[in-house]
Amino acid sequence: MRIATLQFSPKLGLVTDNIEKADSILSRTTEETLRNLDLLVLPELAFTGYNHASLSSITPYLEPTTSGPSTQWAFRTACRLNCLVSVGYPELFSPSPPSRGSLKATMIDLGPQKEKYYTLTAYNSTVTVSPMGEIVAHYRKTHLYYTDEIWAQESPDGFTTTTLDFLSLRNSPPSESNTPSMMTTTTTHRATFAICMDLNSYHFLPPPISPPYPLATHVLTSNSTLLVLSTAWLTHLPSSSLIAEMEQPDSDTLSYWFNCLLPILRDPGKEVICVFANRCGEEGGKAHPNAKEDAEEGVRYAGSSWVGKVGKGGAVIGGIMGQGEEGVLVVETEEMGAEGQGWRIQLREDDDAENGETLGANRVEGEERA
């Protein structure tokens, strides 16, 4: 499979500008890089921004189920690139087909001195579309974070997995006339889509209140072979560090992600293709709840989007972005693990570590970035 992530720094509430920026990044990416893509993944709330302060703040940007600007952009891009496209968006729940008169809302009258308002059913969602104009997957975030729990509801369905067929054009071996041709190949994956906080236990609650490794466990029990995580993952790094080392991945975030995937890493017979699509940059508004008193205002994002294979005692990262980079990362999953390709991460025994294991990483070059 040939998988891409688009990492960029959208501005809060500037939907049209953010869509234009994503298009600009893709237009600056070479045709050769984007050729024969199977899947393009964008971050959580890719075009609306993430750090909305309240329900009233995000309400103007809520999009009817699978029919707003984000889904429309996904359809256009999927058609142009001839691949599946997955993008995060703030969903205003509406039955299918959506219509203005059918939006699920309840009007509450606060009395003669106060205005009436509507309580809306909203979700933090991702939509995945095909070049043929089909919705092939739609997922609503299950584990909410402090930022989105003020406006979104938890998914009523929990983690879900769907079967996806990827149809790809590839160069066939040369014929007797030594003339290469194109052939169509079909790859089927059991795909689990998830969003950011889903990687953690419910509200960070410890066992036995909340089972550890909920998403990784679901991936194993559902026999998933593809995990797609759209995220707006925060970092505690100051702006100065993000700027000074923008091309370097956030090593603390990367380590945290892989510790959340430990059940998959440990499984001796399982290997899962993982796509982590994060955003980068900064947003104003309220700071992280665990931020130090002297911390900068607003929030900063960890970037470090990556594509790799996880399982059988370790992981191979075929490509990874820096913590402050904007651009498109493209990875050929069949080439991961070959000499000179990506990062390798192995479990190793450590008597001082929990469970007797730690993660060791070794960086080698080989990812393709644009």
Buried (B, 14 or more C-beta within 10 A) or exposed (E): BBBBBBBBBBBBBBBEEBBEBBBEBBEEBEEEBBEBBBBBBBBBBBBBBBBBBEBEBBBEBBBBBBBBBBBBBBBBBBBEBBBBBBBBBBBBBBEEEBEEEEBBBEEEEEEEEEEEBEEBBBBBBBBBBBBEEEBBBBBBBBBBBEBBBBBBBBBEEEBBBBEBEBBBEEEEEEEEEEEEEEEEEEBEBBBBBBBBBBBBBBEEEEEEEBEBBBBBBBBBEBEBBBBBBBBBBBBBBEEEBBEEBBEBBBEEBBBBBBBBBBBBBBBEEBBBBBBBBBBBBBBEBBBBEEBEEEBEEBBBBBBBBBBBBBBBEBBBBBBBBBBBBBBBBBBBBEBBBEEEBBBBBBBEEEEEEEEEBBBEBEEEEBBBBB
